[in-house]
Amino acid sequence: MALIWMAVGFVMGAMPFSLWLGQRLARADVRHFGDGNPGAANAWLAGGWRVGIIVLLLDYTKGAVPVGLAHFVFGISDWRLLPVALAPILGHAFSPFLGFCGGKAVTVTFGVWTGLMLGEAPILLGILLGFFFLIQAADAWAVLLSMGVFLAHLVLRQAAPVLIAIWVGNVLILLWKHRAGLGKLPRPRVWVGRFLRRNQ
């Protein structure tokens, strides 16, 4: 059963909805927008908010549905959950539909953690990501800092070891996909600098 859900998750994760819907709805290749990443943000740039939201929901769903069904419906909760949870992220990041290239796996990460922890994980990750995007300008660092604080949350709530292992695998994929952006140190937003100078 775990192998079945791992395969289902990988295939679902590999589906490049941003590229397909960008071509069909926006008549554009999303890889020619923004940073060239075939993800929801560049689908938004290519086709506007309607295309962006559809892609965002589909990328989220392809992580949440297979993992949630495997975990909560079919009762996979031991170490077999590790490959099941990482499969959609790997599929999205290294899609065979795109020559084993793919997106940066942020939205599908939210979906996978929803499948593991329901609303707790995406709400916390959303707050953290919004906060780090707000105070500093490096998108890659916002993602990694959010995941770092999320690990502290998992440790404090005494999460099962398999969840910690999933976090490690997830972060390794994110590190690889964001490696270019991580070459620059995080820098505060302009408003943060002005606020600090004003309150010195």
ABEGO torsion letter per residue (X at the ends): XAAAAAAAAAAAAABBAAAAAAAAAAGBBAAABEAGBBBAAAAAAAAEAAAAAAAAAAAAAAAAAAAAAAAAAAGBABAAAAAAAAAAAAAAABBAAAGGBEBAGAAAAAAAAAAAAEAAAAAAAAAAAAAAAAABABAAAAAAAAAAAAAAAAAAAGBBAAAAAAAAAAAAAAAAAAAAAAABBBBBBAAAAAAAAAAX
